[in-house]
Amino acid sequence: MEYEFSEKVYKKLKRLKRKDYELFSLIKIKLEIFRIDEKRPSLRLHKLSGGMMESWSISINESIRMVFYYRNKRRVVFTNFGKHEEVYKR
C-alpha cells in the first residue's frame, strides 16, 4: 500500500519530530507495517461513520489514531492524526 500525507499531517509530523521523537518513531514503524500489510490486527483498521464515513482509521498506540481515505485501491491519503477525541471531532 502506498500512502501520502495531507499538508496538515505533513506539518504536524514535522513538529512532532522535534517535540516527541519517540512518538514520531512509533508512527514511522506503524506506517511501515501499514505499507506492508494494511490489515495487520495490531493497526486496528476500521471504517469511520457519521460525518467521517468516507474515512478510515488506524491505531498508533492506545490513544493516537491516524485518519485517512483511499485515493484508489493502492494509495491512501492520511488527513489527520492525534488523540481519539481530537481526530474524531465532527
TIRO-2110 file (N, C-alpha, C; in Angstrom, 1 decimal):
// TIRO-2110
0.8, -1.2, 0.0, N, 1, A
0.0, 0.0, 0.0, CA, 1, A
0.9, 1.2, 0.0, C, 1, A
0.6, 2.1, -0.9, N, 2, A
1.3, 3.4, -0.9, CA, 2, A
0.5, 4.4, -0.1, C, 2, A
1.2, 5.4, 0.4, N, 3, A
0.5, 6.5, 1.2, CA, 3, A
1.1, 7.8, 1.0, C, 3, A
0.4, 8.8, 1.2, N, 4, A
0.8, 10.2, 1.2, CA, 4, A
0.2, 11.0, 2.3, C, 4, A
0.7, 12.1, 2.6, N, 5, A
0.1, 12.9, 3.7, CA, 5, A
-0.5, 14.2, 3.2, C, 5, A
-1.6, 14.6, 3.8, N, 6, A
-2.1, 16.0, 3.5, CA, 6, A
-1.1, 17.0, 4.0, C, 6, A
-1.2, 18.2, 3.6, N, 7, A
-0.3, 19.2, 4.1, CA, 7, A
-0.3, 19.4, 5.6, C, 7, A
-1.6, 19.3, 6.1, N, 8, A
-1.8, 19.4, 7.6, CA, 8, A
-1.0, 18.3, 8.3, C, 8, A
-1.1, 17.1, 7.9, N, 9, A
-0.4, 16.0, 8.5, CA, 9, A
1.1, 16.1, 8.4, C, 9, A
1.5, 16.5, 7.2, N, 10, A
3.0, 16.7, 7.0, CA, 10, A
3.6, 17.7, 8.0, C, 10, A
2.9, 18.8, 8.2, N, 11, A
3.3, 19.9, 9.1, CA, 11, A
3.3, 19.4, 10.6, C, 11, A
2.2, 18.6, 10.9, N, 12, A
2.1, 18.1, 12.3, CA, 12, A
3.2, 17.1, 12.6, C, 12, A
3.6, 16.2, 11.6, N, 13, A
4.6, 15.3, 11.7, CA, 13, A
6.0, 16.0, 11.9, C, 13, A
6.2, 17.0, 11.1, N, 14, A
7.4, 17.8, 11.2, CA, 14, A
7.6, 18.3, 12.6, C, 14, A
6.5, 18.9, 13.2, N, 15, A
6.6, 19.5, 14.5, CA, 15, A
6.8, 18.3, 15.6, C, 15, A
6.1, 17.2, 15.4, N, 16, A
6.2, 16.1, 16.3, CA, 16, A
7.6, 15.5, 16.3, C, 16, A
8.3, 15.5, 15.2, N, 17, A
9.7, 15.0, 15.2, CA, 17, A
10.6, 15.8, 16.1, C, 17, A
10.3, 17.1, 16.2, N, 18, A
11.1, 17.9, 17.2, CA, 18, A
10.7, 17.8, 18.6, C, 18, A
9.4, 17.6, 18.8, N, 19, A
8.8, 17.6, 20.2, CA, 19, A
8.8, 16.3, 20.8, C, 19, A
8.5, 15.2, 20.1, N, 20, A
8.3, 13.9, 20.7, CA, 20, A
8.8, 12.9, 19.7, C, 20, A
10.1, 12.7, 19.7, N, 21, A
10.7, 11.8, 18.7, CA, 21, A
10.3, 10.4, 18.9, C, 21, A
10.1, 10.0, 20.1, N, 22, A
9.6, 8.6, 20.4, CA, 22, A
8.3, 8.3, 19.7, C, 22, A
7.3, 9.2, 19.8, N, 23, A
6.0, 9.0, 19.2, CA, 23, A
6.2, 9.1, 17.7, C, 23, A
7.0, 10.0, 17.2, N, 24, A
7.3, 10.1, 15.8, CA, 24, A
7.9, 8.8, 15.2, C, 24, A
8.8, 8.2, 16.0, N, 25, A
9.4, 6.9, 15.6, CA, 25, A
8.4, 5.8, 15.5, C, 25, A
7.5, 5.8, 16.5, N, 26, A
6.4, 4.8, 16.5, CA, 26, A
5.5, 4.9, 15.3, C, 26, A
5.2, 6.2, 15.0, N, 27, A
4.3, 6.4, 13.8, CA, 27, A
5.0, 5.9, 12.5, C, 27, A
6.3, 6.1, 12.4, N, 28, A
7.1, 5.6, 11.3, CA, 28, A
7.0, 4.1, 11.2, C, 28, A
7.1, 3.4, 12.4, N, 29, A
7.0, 1.9, 12.4, CA, 29, A
5.6, 1.5, 12.0, C, 29, A
4.6, 2.1, 12.5, N, 30, A
3.2, 1.7, 12.2, CA, 30, A
2.9, 1.9, 10.7, C, 30, A
3.5, 3.0, 10.2, N, 31, A
3.2, 3.3, 8.7, CA, 31, A
3.9, 2.3, 7.9, C, 31, A
5.1, 1.8, 8.3, N, 32, A
5.8, 0.7, 7.5, CA, 32, A
4.9, -0.6, 7.6, C, 32, A
4.4, -0.9, 8.8, N, 33, A
3.5, -2.1, 8.9, CA, 33, A
2.3, -1.9, 8.0, C, 33, A
1.7, -0.7, 8.0, N, 34, A
0.6, -0.4, 7.1, CA, 34, A
0.9, -0.6, 5.7, C, 34, A
2.1, -0.1, 5.3, N, 35, A
2.5, -0.2, 3.9, CA, 35, A
2.6, -1.7, 3.5, C, 35, A
3.1, -2.5, 4.4, N, 36, A
3.3, -4.0, 4.1, CA, 36, A
2.0, -4.8, 4.1, C, 36, A
1.2, -4.5, 5.2, N, 37, A
0.0, -5.3, 5.4, CA, 37, A
-1.0, -4.4, 6.1, C, 37, A
-1.8, -3.7, 5.4, N, 38, A
-2.8, -2.7, 5.9, CA, 38, A
-3.8, -3.4, 6.9, C, 38, A
-4.0, -4.7, 6.8, N, 39, A
-5.0, -5.4, 7.6, CA, 39, A
-4.4, -6.0, 8.8, C, 39, A
-3.1, -5.7, 9.1, N, 40, A
-2.5, -6.3, 10.3, CA, 40, A
-3.3, -6.0, 11.5, C, 40, A
-3.7, -7.0, 12.4, N, 41, A
-4.6, -6.7, 13.5, CA, 41, A
-4.1, -5.6, 14.5, C, 41, A
-2.8, -5.5, 14.6, N, 42, A
-2.3, -4.5, 15.6, CA, 42, A
-2.6, -3.1, 15.2, C, 42, A
-2.9, -2.8, 13.9, N, 43, A
-3.3, -1.5, 13.4, CA, 43, A
-4.7, -1.1, 13.8, C, 43, A
-5.6, -2.1, 14.0, N, 44, A
-7.0, -2.0, 14.3, CA, 44, A
-7.7, -1.1, 13.3, C, 44, A
-7.4, -1.4, 12.0, N, 45, A
-8.0, -0.7, 10.9, CA, 45, A
-9.6, -0.8, 11.0, C, 45, A
-10.2, 0.4, 10.9, N, 46, A
-11.7, 0.4, 10.8, CA, 46, A
-12.2, 1.6, 10.1, C, 46, A
-13.4, 1.4, 9.5, N, 47, A
-14.0, 2.4, 8.7, CA, 47, A
-14.8, 3.3, 9.7, C, 47, A
-14.8, 4.6, 9.4, N, 48, A
-15.5, 5.6, 10.3, CA, 48, A
-16.9, 5.8, 9.8, C, 48, A
-17.7, 6.4, 10.7, N, 49, A
-19.1, 6.6, 10.3, CA, 49, A
-19.5, 8.0, 10.5, C, 49, A
-20.8, 8.3, 10.3, N, 50, A
-21.3, 9.7, 10.5, CA, 50, A
-20.7, 10.6, 9.5, C, 50, A
-20.3, 11.8, 10.0, N, 51, A
-19.7, 12.8, 9.1, CA, 51, A
-18.3, 12.4, 8.6, C, 51, A
-17.8, 11.3, 9.0, N, 52, A
-16.5, 10.9, 8.5, CA, 52, A
-16.6, 9.5, 7.8, C, 52, A
-17.7, 9.3, 7.2, N, 53, A
-18.0, 7.9, 6.6, CA, 53, A
-17.1, 7.6, 5.4, C, 53, A
-16.4, 8.5, 4.8, N, 54, A
-15.5, 8.2, 3.7, CA, 54, A
-14.1, 7.9, 4.2, C, 54, A
-13.9, 8.0, 5.5, N, 55, A
-12.6, 7.9, 6.1, CA, 55, A
-12.4, 6.6, 6.9, C, 55, A
-11.2, 6.2, 7.1, N, 56, A
-10.8, 5.1, 7.8, CA, 56, A
-9.8, 5.5, 8.9, C, 56, A
-9.5, 4.6, 9.8, N, 57, A
-8.5, 4.9, 10.9, CA, 57, A
-7.7, 3.7, 11.2, C, 57, A
-6.4, 4.0, 11.6, N, 58, A
-5.6, 3.0, 12.2, CA, 58, A
-5.1, 3.5, 13.6, C, 58, A
-4.8, 2.6, 14.5, N, 59, A
-4.3, 3.0, 15.8, CA, 59, A
-2.7, 2.9, 15.8, C, 59, A
-2.2, 4.0, 16.4, N, 60, A
-0.7, 4.1, 16.5, CA, 60, A
-0.4, 3.5, 17.9, C, 60, A
-1.1, 3.9, 18.9, N, 61, A
-1.0, 3.3, 20.3, CA, 61, A
-2.4, 3.4, 20.9, C, 61, A
-2.4, 3.3, 22.2, N, 62, A
-3.7, 3.3, 22.9, CA, 62, A
-4.5, 4.5, 22.7, C, 62, A
-3.9, 5.7, 22.5, N, 63, A
-4.6, 6.9, 22.4, CA, 63, A
-4.5, 7.7, 21.0, C, 63, A
-3.5, 7.3, 20.2, N, 64, A
-3.2, 8.1, 19.0, CA, 64, A
-3.8, 7.3, 17.8, C, 64, A
-4.5, 8.0, 16.9, N, 65, A
-5.1, 7.5, 15.7, CA, 65, A
-4.6, 8.3, 14.5, C, 65, A
-4.6, 7.6, 13.4, N, 66, A
-4.3, 8.3, 12.1, CA, 66, A
-5.5, 8.0, 11.2, C, 66, A
-6.0, 9.1, 10.6, N, 67, A
-7.2, 9.0, 9.8, CA, 67, A
-6.8, 9.2, 8.3, C, 67, A
-7.4, 8.4, 7.4, N, 68, A
-7.1, 8.5, 6.0, CA, 68, A
-8.3, 8.2, 5.2, C, 68, A
-8.1, 8.4, 3.9, N, 69, A
-9.1, 7.9, 2.9, CA, 69, A
-8.4, 7.3, 1.7, C, 69, A
-9.1, 6.4, 1.1, N, 70, A
-8.5, 5.7, -0.1, CA, 70, A
-8.6, 6.5, -1.3, C, 70, A
-7.5, 6.9, -1.9, N, 71, A
-7.5, 7.7, -3.2, CA, 71, A
-7.8, 6.7, -4.3, C, 71, A
-7.3, 5.5, -4.2, N, 72, A
-7.6, 4.4, -5.1, CA, 72, A
-7.2, 3.1, -4.4, C, 72, A
-7.3, 2.0, -5.1, N, 73, A
-7.0, 0.7, -4.4, CA, 73, A
-5.6, 0.5, -3.8, C, 73, A
-4.7, 1.2, -4.3, N, 74, A
-3.3, 1.1, -3.9, CA, 74, A
-2.7, 2.3, -3.2, C, 74, A
-3.5, 3.3, -3.0, N, 75, A
-2.9, 4.6, -2.4, CA, 75, A
-3.9, 5.2, -1.4, C, 75, A
-3.4, 5.6, -0.3, N, 76, A
-4.3, 6.3, 0.7, CA, 76, A
-3.6, 7.7, 1.0, C, 76, A
-4.5, 8.6, 1.5, N, 77, A
-4.0, 9.9, 1.9, CA, 77, A
-4.4, 10.1, 3.4, C, 77, A
-3.3, 10.2, 4.3, N, 78, A
-3.6, 10.5, 5.7, CA, 78, A
-3.9, 12.0, 5.8, C, 78, A
-5.1, 12.2, 6.5, N, 79, A
-5.6, 13.6, 6.6, CA, 79, A
-5.5, 14.1, 8.0, C, 79, A
-5.3, 13.3, 9.0, N, 80, A
-5.2, 13.8, 10.4, CA, 80, A
-4.6, 12.7, 11.3, C, 80, A
-4.0, 13.1, 12.4, N, 81, A
-3.6, 12.2, 13.4, CA, 81, A
-3.6, 12.9, 14.8, C, 81, A
-3.8, 12.2, 15.8, N, 82, A
-3.8, 12.7, 17.2, CA, 82, A
-4.6, 11.8, 18.1, C, 82, A
-4.9, 12.4, 19.2, N, 83, A
-5.7, 11.7, 20.2, CA, 83, A
-7.1, 11.4, 19.7, C, 83, A
-7.7, 10.3, 20.2, N, 84, A
-9.0, 9.9, 19.7, CA, 84, A
-10.0, 11.1, 19.7, C, 84, A
-10.1, 11.8, 20.8, N, 85, A
-11.1, 12.9, 20.9, CA, 85, A
-10.8, 14.1, 19.9, C, 85, A
-9.5, 14.2, 19.5, N, 86, A
-9.2, 15.3, 18.6, CA, 86, A
-9.5, 14.9, 17.1, C, 86, A
-9.2, 13.7, 16.7, N, 87, A
-9.4, 13.4, 15.3, CA, 87, A
-10.8, 13.0, 14.9, C, 87, A
-11.6, 12.6, 15.9, N, 88, A
-12.9, 12.1, 15.6, CA, 88, A
-14.0, 13.2, 15.8, C, 88, A
-13.5, 14.5, 16.0, N, 89, A
-14.4, 15.6, 16.1, CA, 89, A
-15.2, 15.7, 14.7, C, 89, A
-16.4, 16.1, 14.8, N, 90, A
-17.2, 16.3, 13.6, CA, 90, A
-17.3, 17.8, 13.3, C, 90, A
END
